[in-house]
Amino acid sequence: MNKNDLVQKLAERTGLSKMDAQKAVDGVFEVVTEALKEGDEVRVTGFGVFVVSSRAGGKGRNPQTGEEITIKASKAPRFRPGKPLKDALNG
């Protein structure tokens, strides 16, 4: 399912127009992104938790040349599913 499919399903399920559903989906993604950028976590009860995790920098090797490279520290979004979501998937 891609974003357009998500918008279409939301519009069908809620009775919203496709434009309103598009605004709702975009708004949710923007709010989650802003919260993660600020270092907050986003908890959606019954669904899961979006968090930011830090990756340490270090040394690595370029697999093509064997040359040693420096890998910068970075942040990455993570999602931890909640129990109801896990249960729904595992029936």
N, C-alpha and C positions, 0 to 999 in steps of 0.2 A: 504494500500500500504506500503510495506517495502522498505528498501534501495535498494535491488536487483531489485525490480519492478521499482523503480525510475530510476535506471541506465538503465534498458532495455528501458523504455519509452523515456528517453533522447536520447539514441542511435538511436532509431527509428525515432524520430522527427527531429533530427539534422543531421543524416547521419554520425555521429561519430562512430568509432569502439566502441565496448563494453568496451575495456580497456581505451580508451580515455574518454569515458563518466564516467567510474568509477573514473578516476583521477580528472575529473572536479567536480563531486559530492563531493569526499573526500576533494578536495581543498577548495570548498565553505564552507563546514562544519568546516574545520580547521581555515579558516580566520575568520569566525563568532565567533568561540570559543575563538581564541586569542584576538579579539577585546573586547569581553565581559570580559575576564580575566583581561584586562587592564582597565576596567571600562568604556569603550566607548559604545555607542549605534550603532547599525547597521540599517540604514534606506534603505529600498528597495522601491523606489517610485512606487506606484501603488500596492504594496503588503503588506507592514507593517513594523513595527519597532521591533527589538530585543533589550531589555534593561535588566539591572541587577537591581533587587530590594533587599533591605536588610530586613531581618526578625529579629525582636528584640528577645533577649533571654528572659527567664522567668522561672517560676515554673510550673510544671505540675504534674499529678498523673499517676502512672502506673495503667492501668485499671484492670490488673489481681490481683495485690497485694494491691493496694490502697496507696502504698508507694509514698511519694513526691519525685520528681526528678527535676533536673535542666536541662533546655533546653538551649543549646548554641545558640548564635546569628549566623545567617548564611546568605548567599547570594543565590538568586535563579534567574534563567533566566525567563524572561517574554516575551510574544509576544503580540503586539497590532496590530491587522489587520488594513490595510488601507481601505479607502472608496471603491475603485474599487473592492477589494477582497470581502468586505461585500456585495456590490451590486451584484457581480457575484453569490454569494451564495443565495441571497434573490430575485434574478431575477426580 
